[in-house]
Amino acid sequence: MAARTGSGHHNAKLNDRIVRAARKAYNGGAKFIVINGKRRPVNIRSLAEKYGVSHQAMHSAIKGETWKHVES
């Protein structure tokens, strides 16, 4: 049986919609995001905090190292 990938994995915190939104925001779609009522610049660290994942997990998703099946 093949390992489940993406949002089909039982420990997934991200999904296709979140990955698309994060990539769009990071690649120039927004300059700021709001986290807990505070305006923060868009960077990998703030996106990771917003979506509750590690810096490395968000970096890999945005750069396409993971979540390769999601079109940007």
C-alpha positions, 0 to 999 in steps of 0.5 A: 500500500502506497503512503498517503500524500498531501491532505490525505496523510493523517498528520497533515496540517496543510491542504491544497487551498492553504498551500495555494494561498501561501504560495500566492501571498509569498510570491507577491500577492500580499505585503502583509498578513494579519496574525492574532490581530497583528499586521505582519510582513509576508515571509515564510516564518509568518506564514508558518505561524499563521497556519501552525506548521514549522518554518521548514514545512512552510518553506518546502511547500512554498518552494515546491519541494513538497505539495508538488501536485498543487498548481500555484 
